[in-house]
Amino acid sequence: MCPRGRPGPRVLLFKNAALSLAVGGWALGTAFTRRPLAFQLGQHLHTGSAVRARAGIWRDSAPFRRGLRVLTLLWGAEQLLDGGLSALAAATLPTDTVPLLDRVVSFGLLGLTAGATLVYAHRFRIRHGLPLFGAPAPMTSPNGSPAPKPPHPAAGHVR
């Protein structure tokens, strides 16, 4: 503490680390609950039939549930890593270099995690025929009636 009860500069540098560590811990804590963070966020970003469709896919598809748990774990781990690196920097580096380094590291980790998320979601959609983001478009036949479901992408393939 500095004079007059104000926190010193190094203590203030730990603020960003603490926030990232708290968010990362919370995200990881939701990973194996009834509704992990990735599912909850998806539901909040959609409305009406998309919310109902995603809830139905969640209920019926173990791969969809596993995929959203993986994304929750990925983003929680990213936040913990960001917080850990930020705390290490705050504890060991000169106070005037930490804020810039924190931003560079945070944006780098966010970029890597976003890229990994997009690759994972793309591969998931190819493998399982389900989007991790959004809801599948309703399928209709040329006359407007619901079309029959296509076979599962892995149907007929033996590994």
C-alpha positions as CSV (number, residue, x, y, z in Angstrom):
1,M,0.0,0.0,0.0
2,C,1.1,3.5,-0.7
3,P,0.7,6.4,1.7
4,R,-2.9,7.5,2.4
5,G,-4.3,3.9,2.0
6,R,-4.0,3.9,-1.8
7,P,-2.9,0.6,-3.5
8,G,0.5,0.7,-5.1
9,P,1.0,0.3,-8.8
10,R,2.0,-3.4,-8.5
11,V,-1.2,-4.2,-6.6
12,L,-3.2,-2.5,-9.3
13,L,-1.5,-4.7,-12.0
14,F,-2.9,-7.8,-10.3
15,K,-6.5,-6.6,-10.9
16,N,-6.5,-7.8,-14.5
17,A,-5.0,-11.1,-13.5
18,A,-7.6,-11.6,-10.8
19,L,-10.5,-10.9,-13.2
20,S,-9.2,-13.4,-15.8
21,L,-8.6,-16.0,-13.1
22,A,-12.1,-15.5,-11.8
23,V,-13.7,-15.7,-15.2
24,G,-11.6,-18.8,-16.1
25,G,-12.5,-20.5,-12.9
26,W,-16.2,-19.8,-13.3
27,A,-16.2,-21.0,-17.0
28,L,-14.4,-24.2,-16.1
29,G,-16.8,-24.7,-13.1
30,T,-19.7,-24.7,-15.6
31,A,-18.2,-27.2,-17.9
32,F,-19.8,-30.2,-16.2
33,T,-22.9,-28.6,-14.9
34,R,-26.3,-29.1,-16.5
35,R,-25.7,-26.2,-18.9
36,P,-22.1,-25.2,-19.6
37,L,-21.2,-21.7,-20.4
38,A,-20.9,-22.2,-24.2
39,F,-24.5,-23.5,-24.3
40,Q,-25.8,-20.7,-22.0
41,L,-24.2,-18.1,-24.2
42,G,-25.6,-19.6,-27.3
43,Q,-29.1,-19.6,-25.9
44,H,-28.8,-16.0,-24.9
45,L,-27.7,-15.0,-28.4
46,H,-30.7,-16.6,-30.0
47,T,-34.5,-16.2,-29.9
48,G,-37.7,-18.2,-30.5
49,S,-37.3,-21.3,-32.6
50,A,-33.5,-21.3,-32.6
51,V,-33.5,-21.5,-28.8
52,R,-36.0,-24.4,-28.9
53,A,-34.0,-26.1,-31.7
54,R,-30.7,-25.8,-29.7
55,A,-32.4,-27.1,-26.5
56,G,-33.7,-30.1,-28.5
57,I,-30.3,-30.8,-29.9
58,W,-28.8,-30.4,-26.5
59,R,-31.2,-33.0,-25.1
60,D,-30.8,-35.5,-27.9
61,S,-27.2,-35.2,-29.0
62,A,-24.3,-36.4,-26.9
63,P,-21.8,-35.1,-29.4
64,F,-23.4,-31.6,-29.3
65,R,-23.2,-31.6,-25.5
66,R,-19.6,-32.9,-25.6
67,G,-18.7,-30.2,-28.2
68,L,-20.0,-27.4,-26.2
69,R,-18.3,-28.7,-23.1
70,V,-15.0,-28.8,-25.0
71,L,-15.5,-25.2,-26.0
72,T,-16.3,-24.2,-22.4
73,L,-13.1,-25.9,-21.2
74,L,-11.1,-24.3,-24.0
75,W,-12.2,-20.8,-23.2
76,G,-12.0,-21.3,-19.4
77,A,-8.4,-22.6,-19.8
78,E,-7.6,-19.6,-22.0
79,Q,-8.8,-17.2,-19.3
80,L,-6.8,-19.1,-16.6
81,L,-3.6,-19.0,-18.7
82,D,-4.1,-15.3,-19.4
83,G,-4.6,-14.6,-15.7
84,G,-1.7,-16.7,-14.7
85,L,0.6,-15.0,-17.2
86,S,-0.7,-11.6,-16.1
87,A,0.0,-12.4,-12.5
88,L,3.5,-13.6,-13.3
89,A,4.2,-10.4,-15.2
90,A,2.7,-8.2,-12.5
91,A,4.9,-10.0,-9.9
92,T,8.2,-10.0,-11.8
93,L,8.4,-7.4,-14.5
94,P,8.9,-3.6,-14.2
95,T,5.5,-2.0,-13.5
96,D,5.7,0.3,-16.6
97,T,6.0,-2.6,-19.0
98,V,3.3,-4.9,-17.6
99,P,0.1,-3.1,-19.0
100,L,1.3,-3.2,-22.7
101,L,2.6,-6.8,-22.3
102,D,-0.7,-7.8,-20.7
103,R,-2.7,-6.5,-23.7
104,V,-0.4,-8.1,-26.2
105,V,-0.6,-11.5,-24.4
106,S,-4.3,-11.2,-23.9
107,F,-5.1,-10.4,-27.5
108,G,-2.7,-13.1,-28.7
109,L,-4.4,-15.8,-26.5
110,L,-7.8,-14.6,-27.6
111,G,-6.8,-14.8,-31.2
112,L,-5.4,-18.3,-30.8
113,T,-8.5,-19.5,-28.9
114,A,-10.9,-17.9,-31.4
115,G,-9.0,-19.6,-34.2
116,A,-9.0,-23.0,-32.4
117,T,-12.7,-22.5,-31.7
118,L,-13.5,-21.9,-35.4
119,V,-11.4,-24.9,-36.6
120,Y,-13.1,-27.1,-33.9
121,A,-16.6,-26.0,-34.8
122,H,-15.9,-26.5,-38.5
123,R,-14.6,-30.0,-38.0
124,F,-17.5,-30.8,-35.6
125,R,-20.0,-29.7,-38.2
126,I,-18.4,-31.8,-40.9
127,R,-18.2,-34.9,-38.6
128,H,-21.6,-34.7,-36.9
129,G,-23.7,-32.6,-39.3
130,L,-24.5,-30.2,-36.4
131,P,-23.5,-26.5,-35.9
132,L,-22.1,-25.6,-32.6
133,F,-23.0,-22.0,-33.2
134,G,-26.5,-21.1,-34.2
135,A,-29.2,-23.6,-34.9
136,P,-29.6,-25.9,-37.9
137,A,-31.8,-24.4,-40.6
138,P,-35.2,-26.0,-40.8
139,M,-35.3,-28.4,-43.6
140,T,-38.2,-28.2,-46.0
141,S,-38.9,-30.0,-49.3
142,P,-39.7,-28.1,-52.5
143,N,-43.4,-28.2,-51.7
144,G,-42.8,-26.6,-48.2
145,S,-43.4,-29.6,-46.1
146,P,-40.8,-30.9,-43.7
147,A,-38.2,-32.9,-45.5
148,P,-37.0,-36.3,-44.2
149,K,-33.9,-36.1,-42.1
150,P,-30.7,-37.0,-44.0
151,P,-28.8,-39.9,-42.7
152,H,-26.1,-39.2,-40.1
153,P,-22.8,-38.4,-41.8
154,A,-21.2,-41.5,-40.2
155,A,-24.0,-43.8,-41.2
156,G,-22.7,-46.7,-43.2
157,H,-19.1,-46.0,-42.3
158,V,-17.3,-48.5,-40.2
159,R,-14.2,-47.6,-38.4
